[in-house]
């Protein structure tokens, strides 16, 4: 809704410098416009397109089965990101082309801005697609047994994999708000409604905040014979990896934000902690320097038991069984 509101509000923000009707269409190879819309229609039409796109991708996500849901979420992000860039850039280009003209016939085709918009949408879709294709797919399967201690007994001839994922909706909300401020500043800059100096001062910190917070709002952990992989963000990138031979020990431990210094990616006396909610954390201790890394994740005890078992046996086996495929969202009441 925030993106639709931004797209719809852009022409109204400059209505004092725009003609009664806006040039909205230029024929192929033509510099002069051949189509126009009143201000209200030029404002409402692209916003409705965005809402329709949002509805379509979310319906597709809900219909996806559980095994494909993670990949579907990633492609949903790709569609919304590229669609938002395309529609927002097109709206900014239309406003810029009509700016300070008394009649819509005087507007000239904003070719350069159209090219930049299309390139930005294509690059965004390509980057997200590459990230999705580079992720390791993990099949969802029921757990075969409950570990009774810190070391899991690995059946002979099997390769065990543990997987868990958790998100913090409050951090997602903060990232979305900061992102909308940054996008609003960028669209205003592109459309020429304000000078570049103050807008860059607003754009840079809010864009950085949005990306940094979004990167810590979702965490997924995967333990296998290769070691531990902790991936950040809704697309599972970037990621930190520890080979099995570099992990001295693993354990489950309860920690709170007060103990580690707050939410997100924290560096404190306890070591590095990725804190998304209070409670159970998977903690590993590395060989050599003995540094610790902790991540707040569900089913941490099972993950620690598997890592300890792999550290003792190092099997190289043929068949794979997923120990856990939990993907939990923290309730808003969680403190």
N, C-alpha and C positions, 0 to 999 in steps of 0.2 A: 504493500500500500504506500510505503514511503517513496518508492521509486516512481509509482504512478502519479503521486501528488507532485513530485519534483518535475516530472515531464509536463504535467498539466499547468503548473504554476509559472513555468519559464516564460511563455508569451505574455502572461498577465503582468509579470514583473517589469516588462519593457513596453507595456501597452502605450505609454505616452510618447514613445519614439517609433511606433509602428503605424502603418496605414490601417484603414478600417478592414480591408481584406488583405490576407497574407498570400504571397506567391508560395505555392507548395509543390508545384510540379514543373519540371523542365523536360522537354522532349529530348530524345537522343541526339546529341550533337548540337543542341540549341543553347544559346546563352541567355535568351529571353524566355520568361515563363509562359506556359500555356494553360496553367490551371491555378486556381486560388480557392481559399476558404475564408469565411469570416473568422474573427479572432477566437470566438468560443469553440468553433468546430476544429480549428487548428490546434487548440489547446486540448480538447477532449478526445479527438480521434486517436492519436498515438498512445494516450493513456489507456484507452479501452483495449488497444492491441496488446499492450503490456499485461493488462489484467487477464486477457484471454490466454496469452502465452503462459502466464503463471498457473492458471487453472489447468491447462493441458498437461504441463510437466508434473504437477503435483498429483493429478489423477493417474498418470502413468506410474509415478512412484508408488502410490498406494496399491495399485494392481500388481506390482512386481512381487514375486514370491520371496520368501525369506532368504534363500541362497543368493539371489541376485540383488537384494536390497541395497547392500553397500555400494555396488557398482552403479545402481540406478540413482542413488543419492549423488554420486559424483557427477554423473551425466546431467542430473537436474541442475547442479551448480553451474556446469558448463553452459547449458542452455540459457539459464537466467542471466549469467554474467555476460555472455556474448549478446543476448537479446537486449539487455539493459544498455550496454555500450552502443549498440546499433540505434536503438530508438532515442536514447538520450542525445547521442551525437547528431542524429538527423534533426531532432527538434532544435538543438543549438545552432545547427547550420541554417535552418529555415529562418530562425530569429535573426541571425547575423546577416543573412542575405537581404532581409526586409528592413533592417535597422536604418532609421533616419531617412526613409523614402516616403514621399507623400502619396504615391500610387504604387500598387503592387506590380504594375507593368515595368517599373524602373528597376526592380530587383534583378540581380544577375546570378546565374547559377554558381553556387559555392563549391566548385569542383574540388578544390584542394581539401576543404573540410570533409567532403563526402569521401574522398580517397582515404583520408586519415581515419575516419570513422569505420569504414569497411575493413581497413587494415587492422585497427585495434580490435574489432570484433573477431576477425579471423585469428589473430595472434592469441587472444584470450581463449578461444575455443581449442586451438591447437595445443596450447600449453596444458590446459586441463585434460585434454584427451591423452596427451603424452604421460601425464601423471597417473591417470587412471590405468592406462595400459601397462605402466611400469610396476603397478602394485601387485603383490603376490596374492592370488586368490586362495582363500581358505574355505573349504567346504564345511557346512554346518552338519554336525552329527551328534547323536546323544553321547553323553559320558558313559564310559564302560565301568568305572568303579570310583569310589570315594577314597582319597588318600587317608590313611590312618595316622600319618606322621609327617615329619618334614622331608622325608625321602620317599619318593614314589617308586614302587616296584614296576619295572618295565617288562611286560611279557616278551618272551623270546620271539624274535622274528617280526616285531612290530616297531614302528617309528611313531612316537607320540608327539602331538602338537597341542599347545594350549593357547587360547586366544580370548581376549577380553577387550571391551571398548566402553568408554564412558564420556559423557558430555556434561557441561555446565551451562544451562540456559541463560543464567544471568550474565556470564561472560560473553555469550553469543549476542545478547541484547546490547551490551556495551559496545561490542565491535560493530554491530549494525548501526547504532546511533552515530558513532564516530565516522563510519564509512559514509553515511548519508551526508554529514556535514562536509566531508572531503569531496564527495561527488558534486554537491551543490556548488562548492567553490570552483571546482573544475569546469562545470557546465557554464557558470556565470563568466568565467575567464574566457572560455571558447566563444561564447556568444557576444563578447565585447561589451557587456553591461557594466563592467567596472574595471578599474585599472589593475594592472598585474601585481604591483607591489604588495598591497594588503592581502590580496587573495592568495598569493604564494605563502605568505606568513600563516594563513589559516589552513591552506591545503596540506602542506607538508606535515605538521605535527598530527593532524587528525588522521591522515592517511597512514602514517606510521603506527599510530595507536590502534587503528582498526586492524591492520595486518598482524601486529604483535599480539593483540588480545585474541583475535580469531585463531591464531596459531596455537594458543594455549587453552582454548575452550573445549577442544576435543582431543582425547588421547586414546590410542589403542596399543595394546601390548601383545607380543607374540613370542612364545618360547618354543624352541625346537632344538634339534641336535646341532643346529648352527649357532645357538646361543639365544640372546634376548634382543628383540627389536622393539623400540618404543617410537611410534609414529605420531606426529602432531598435526592438528588441523583437520578439517572435514575431508580433505583429500588424502590424508595419510602421508603428508610431506610437509616439512623435512622429517627425517627420522634419525635416531641414534641407535647404534648397533654395538653389541658386545659379543665377541666370539665365545663359545662355551669354554674354551681353554683359558680365557681371561677372567672368568667368574670364579672367585674363590668360594663363595657361599651365597645363599639366598634365604630370605625369611619373610614372613608376614608380620607387620607391626602397625599398631594404631598410632596415627599422628593427627595433629590439628593445625589449622592455619597459624594459630598463635605460636606454636612450637617452631614452625619453619619460617615465619616472617611474613605470612600473607598468602594470597592466592596466586596461581600461575606458576611460572618457572622461578624457583627460589634457590638462592645460594646462602647457606647458613652453616652454623657449627655442626649440624647433623649431616652435612654434605649437601648434594644437589637433590631437591625434591620438586616434583611436578604435582602441585596441590590443586585438585579440582573439587574435593569435598572432604570433610573430616571423616576419619575412620581408617579402615583397612588400607594398607599400602604394601606394595611389593618392594622389598629392599634388597639390593644386591651389593656385594662387596667384591671389589676387583683385586686381582693379584698384584703383587709388587708394592705399589704405593698404598694399598688398602683403602682406597676411596670408596665412598658409598653413594649410590644413586637410588632414589625412591620415587615411586609413582603411585598416586592414589587410584586404585583400580579394584574392581570387584573380583572375587575368587582368587585373591592374591596368594592364599595359602597353597592352593593347588599349583599355581604357577611356580612358586618357590620350591615345592616338592619335586616338580619335574626338573627344574634347573639343577637341583642338588643331585637327583638321580643321574642326569646326563653327565654331570661333573664326575661322578664315580664310575660310570660304565662306558660312556661314549659309544653307544651302539651305532652301527650303520645298517639299517634295516630296510625292508622292502615295502611293507604296507604302512599306511598312515591312518591314525585315528585322531579325530579332534576331541580333546578333553573338554573343552568349554568354548561356547560360542556366544557368550553373553554380550549384549549391547544395551547398556542401561542409560537412561537419562535421569539426572538427579532431579527429584521433585523440588518444586520451588520453595518448599518449606524447610529444605535441608540447610543446616547452618554449618 
